[in-house]
Structure formats: structure tokens, C-alpha cells
Amino acid sequence: MAVIVKYVVERNGEEKMTFTSKAEADAYDKMLDMADELFTLLGKSELLDNEEKQEELAMYLAQNKEEVLYALGAKRRPAPAKPKSEKKPAPKAATTDADDQAA
């Protein structure tokens, strides 16, 4: 018999998602908290009359938190990684005896 630990994220008595790691469950719960706050903010704007669309937009923004932070200027994008196959400097041209004698 195997023992399996599961972490369940629950909202208002409804099971939302099950995870095998506490860190993943906590991250998902935090994302749902953010979506709830964004839903409230969007509701105050009166730009969206459809609550379903308001909820979808709130979830989208919460799921794409990093991109939202970049767009708001609250976070800088990481510098692009340099490719490992950078050009190596060309080897110096070999001198010949004639070049040495001319100098």
C-alpha cells in the first residue's frame, strides 16, 4: 500500500486543484487570491458589464503576473542570455620568414 500526500486548493468549499507539492499548491492559491483582487478592481472600473468576462480577464492577468509587472514597469525584464556559441576571436595570422626579414 502506498501513501500519497496531496495538497488540495479549496475556495468557498469547492475543490479547485490538487497538487503533489505544497509549494505548487501555495503558488496556485496565491494566484487565485490575486485573481480575486483583480476581479474586484475590474468591477470598480465599470468597463466590463459581463461578470464572466471580468473573471476571465482577472484570471488571465493573475496567470500572467510577470508580464503584467513588466508592462507596468514594476519589474525589469531579464537581460537576454548570451548564446554559448559566441564567435571566438580569429587566430592571429602566422608570419613567415619573409615577413620577419622585411621588418
HUFEN-V228059 format. One line per field, one symbol per residue. phi: phi as a letter, one per 20 degrees, with the letter a starting at -180 (. if undefined). psi: psi as a letter, one per 30 degrees, with the letter a starting at -180 (. if undefined). A space follows every 10 residues. Layout:
phi->???
psi->???
//
This chain:
phi->.dddecddec clmdfeadce cfffffffff ffffffffgf fffffledee ffffffffff fffdggffff femebeffff ffffeffeff ffffedffff fff
psi->kkkkkkkkkk khgkkelklf keeeeeeeee eeeeeeeeee eeeffgfjfj eeeeeeeeee eefheeeeee efgfkkkkkk kkkfhlkkkk kkkkkleeee ef.
//
